[in-house]
Amino acid sequence: MKIAFIGTGVMGLPMAGHLMDAGHDVTIYTRTKSKADPLVAKGAKCFDAIGPCVGDREAVITMVGFPKYVEEVYLGEGGILKSAPEGALVIDMTTTSPALWQRIAAEAR
């Protein structure tokens, strides 16, 4: 499966690595590119922007620090909802509010 992983912090880095170990084609976007170095060394491609990272992916997984970042990566200009292919599965692993996800789900529809 072609998966984009947004955020490679303490929890995201090993999760993305496990997906790669399972044979998935993983692309990465992270604000601090050096955090993705271990994944790039394993064959992941790291992008400078969300749009190109998610543009051809079947699934997008996000794990970012705070709800405001969830809002930015999904709803911002060049964000996931404007860039991912129609029908892509989007999964957020960030602790956030149900109200924000209701808003994101409404925008996605």
Residue pairs with C-beta under 8 A, 6 or more apart in sequence:
1 24
1 25
1 58
1 59
2 24
2 25
2 27
2 56
2 57
2 58
2 59
3 19
3 24
3 25
3 26
3 27
3 57
3 58
3 59
3 60
3 61
4 26
4 27
4 28
4 29
4 53
4 54
4 57
4 59
4 60
4 61
4 84
5 12
5 15
5 16
5 19
5 26
5 27
5 28
5 29
5 44
5 60
5 61
5 62
5 63
6 28
6 29
6 30
6 50
6 53
6 54
6 60
6 61
6 62
6 63
6 64
6 73
6 80
7 29
7 30
7 62
7 63
7 64
7 65
7 69
7 94
8 16
8 28
8 30
8 35
8 36
8 39
9 35
9 63
9 64
9 65
11 63
11 93
12 30
12 63
12 93
13 35
13 36
13 38
13 39
15 61
15 63
15 93
16 26
16 28
16 39
16 44
16 61
17 38
17 39
17 42
19 26
19 61
20 26
20 39
20 42
20 43
20 44
26 39
26 44
27 44
27 45
27 46
27 47
27 53
27 54
27 57
28 36
28 39
28 40
28 44
28 45
28 46
28 47
28 53
29 46
29 47
29 48
29 49
29 50
29 53
29 54
30 36
30 46
33 46
33 48
36 44
36 46
39 46
40 46
47 53
49 78
50 73
50 76
50 78
50 79
50 80
50 83
51 78
51 79
51 82
51 83
52 83
54 60
54 80
54 83
54 84
54 88
55 83
55 84
55 85
56 85
57 84
57 85
57 88
58 85
58 88
58 89
59 88
59 89
59 90
59 91
60 80
60 84
60 88
60 89
60 90
60 91
61 91
61 92
61 93
62 70
62 73
62 74
62 80
62 90
62 91
62 92
62 93
62 94
63 92
63 93
63 94
64 70
64 73
64 94
65 94
66 94
67 94
67 95
67 96
67 97
67 100
69 94
70 92
70 94
70 96
70 100
70 104
71 100
71 104
72 79
73 79
73 80
74 80
74 81
74 90
74 92
74 104
74 107
75 81
75 103
75 104
75 107
80 90
81 90
81 104
81 107
81 108
84 90
90 108
92 101
